[in-house]
Amino acid sequence: MAAARSPKKVAARYRSLQRRRARADRSRPPFAADKAMQAGARPYPVPPLPRQHQAKPGHETRLDPPPMYEAPFYRGSEKLLGRVALVTGGDSGIGRAVAVLFAREGADVAIIHLDEAQDAEITRAAVEAEGRRCLVLQGDVSRRAFCFRAVERTVKAFGRLDVLVNNAAFQLHALRVEDLSEAQFDRTLKTNLYGYFHMVQASVPHMKPGSAIVNNGSVTGLHGSKYLLDYSMTKGGIHAFTRSLAGHLVPRGIRVNAVAPGPVWTPLNPADKKASDVATFGADVPMKRPAQPEEIAPAFVFLASPHCSSYITGEILPVIGGYG
């Protein structure tokens, strides 16, 4: 057996490796991410984006540039054929992109919107262009009675309910905790937590084994956000609700998962942030740009389809533009 090296020889070996690494660092510096990453089927807008601000709830028709939701290179393969999905906040942003891809995969879709009729009609037309039916429902998901009516109307129109996507949300920043009013706090929780809870309670009795619930969480629920105290709290709550509900519904054959997006170009942020902040939205993630809705929607298809994720429940899938 060879004798162990002496401590001095080991230390000398450390220094030799250190010198070799220093020479390599000088000759081969690290790659610098000096521009936004483009790894999709088509190029996406990068900051600086046009300065803009919207009154709530925000309208996709007024965003510049328009969010990209069509996913023209995405080919459906009947992953949701014959199924019925209900998408809250389906008029715009991620909700619209999800509705379109669900339709492309063979689902009829009901969408809920608050007060964005023009956006909702564009979503309806896009779903129908995929050869599927679309039911448009207007109302406030923070109101329990409306949630139950929406589910009942969906089942009446389509005869079943297989997929629930909880997506509608309220977000409003507060620069100081003292300025976070109880009224804002209530509105955020009522929409983002109560709304998800009401929709689940209304939907589950109609769901059969093989059905799925996909909640929209957020990177803010994973990392926090110093000026979105109430919003981040609700998104963390949604993640916990997802994991808890998943275990609760295993005996009934219903899977529950969540997607946790990073910055996405939708009306949500321009209807909150200052125009100057909108211009740099998404620039601080490793990919150096916000996602477009069509880049997020396939994750919802994956988690909704029994052909893709039948052994997945209780998971939080981050789609955040990288770590680093």
NORNORZI-V207034 format. One record per backbone hydrogen bond with DSSP energy under -0.5 kcal/mol. NH is the residue of the N-H (numbers start at 1). CO is the residue of the C=O. If there is no record, write none. Layout:
nh=NH co=CO
nh=NH co=CO
This chain:
nh=10 co=6
nh=11 co=7
nh=12 co=8
nh=13 co=9
nh=14 co=10
nh=15 co=11
nh=16 co=12
nh=17 co=13
nh=18 co=14
nh=19 co=15
nh=20 co=16
nh=21 co=17
nh=22 co=18
nh=23 co=19
nh=24 co=20
nh=25 co=21
nh=26 co=22
nh=27 co=23
nh=28 co=24
nh=33 co=31
nh=34 co=32
nh=37 co=287
nh=39 co=37
nh=47 co=288
nh=48 co=279
nh=49 co=279
nh=52 co=275
nh=54 co=270
nh=58 co=55
nh=62 co=59
nh=63 co=60
nh=69 co=67
nh=74 co=71
nh=75 co=73
nh=76 co=74
nh=80 co=105
nh=81 co=78
nh=82 co=106
nh=83 co=80
nh=85 co=108
nh=86 co=163
nh=87 co=110
nh=88 co=86
nh=88 co=165
nh=89 co=112
nh=90 co=87
nh=90 co=112
nh=91 co=112
nh=92 co=89
nh=95 co=92
nh=96 co=92
nh=97 co=93
nh=98 co=94
nh=99 co=95
nh=100 co=96
nh=101 co=97
nh=102 co=98
nh=103 co=99
nh=104 co=100
nh=105 co=101
nh=106 co=103
nh=107 co=102
nh=108 co=83
nh=109 co=133
nh=110 co=85
nh=111 co=135
nh=112 co=87
nh=113 co=137
nh=120 co=116
nh=121 co=117
nh=122 co=118
nh=123 co=119
nh=124 co=120
nh=125 co=121
nh=126 co=122
nh=127 co=123
nh=128 co=124
nh=129 co=125
nh=130 co=126
nh=130 co=127
nh=131 co=128
nh=132 co=127
nh=135 co=109
nh=137 co=111
nh=137 co=135
nh=139 co=113
nh=141 co=139
nh=143 co=140
nh=144 co=142
nh=147 co=143
nh=148 co=144
nh=149 co=145
nh=150 co=146
nh=151 co=147
nh=152 co=148
nh=153 co=149
nh=154 co=150
nh=155 co=151
nh=156 co=152
nh=157 co=153
nh=158 co=154
nh=159 co=155
nh=161 co=206
nh=162 co=84
nh=163 co=84
nh=164 co=212
nh=165 co=86
nh=166 co=164
nh=166 co=214
nh=167 co=165
nh=174 co=227
nh=179 co=176
nh=180 co=177
nh=181 co=179
nh=185 co=181
nh=186 co=182
nh=187 co=183
nh=188 co=184
nh=189 co=185
nh=190 co=186
nh=191 co=187
nh=192 co=188
nh=193 co=189
nh=194 co=189
nh=195 co=190
nh=197 co=193
nh=198 co=194
nh=199 co=195
nh=200 co=196
nh=201 co=197
nh=202 co=198
nh=203 co=199
nh=204 co=200
nh=205 co=201
nh=206 co=203
nh=207 co=203
nh=207 co=204
nh=210 co=253
nh=211 co=208
nh=212 co=162
nh=213 co=255
nh=214 co=164
nh=215 co=257
nh=216 co=166
nh=217 co=215
nh=217 co=259
nh=219 co=261
nh=221 co=218
nh=222 co=219
nh=223 co=219
nh=224 co=220
nh=228 co=225
nh=232 co=228
nh=233 co=229
nh=234 co=230
nh=235 co=231
nh=236 co=232
nh=237 co=233
nh=238 co=234
nh=239 co=235
nh=240 co=236
nh=241 co=237
nh=242 co=238
nh=243 co=239
nh=244 co=240
nh=245 co=241
nh=246 co=242
nh=247 co=243
nh=248 co=244
nh=249 co=245
nh=250 co=246
nh=250 co=247
nh=252 co=249
nh=253 co=250
nh=254 co=249
nh=255 co=211
nh=255 co=253
nh=257 co=213
nh=258 co=315
nh=259 co=215
nh=260 co=317
nh=261 co=259
nh=262 co=319
nh=265 co=291
nh=266 co=264
nh=269 co=266
nh=270 co=266
nh=271 co=267
nh=272 co=269
nh=273 co=269
nh=277 co=274
nh=278 co=274
nh=279 co=275
nh=280 co=276
nh=280 co=277
nh=281 co=278
nh=283 co=280
nh=285 co=282
nh=287 co=321
nh=288 co=285
nh=289 co=282
nh=290 co=281
nh=291 co=263
nh=294 co=68
nh=295 co=292
nh=296 co=292
nh=296 co=293
nh=297 co=293
nh=298 co=294
nh=299 co=296
nh=300 co=296
nh=300 co=297
nh=301 co=297
nh=302 co=298
nh=303 co=299
nh=304 co=300
nh=305 co=301
nh=308 co=305
nh=309 co=305
nh=310 co=306
nh=312 co=309
nh=313 co=311
nh=314 co=256
nh=317 co=258
nh=317 co=315
nh=318 co=316
nh=319 co=260
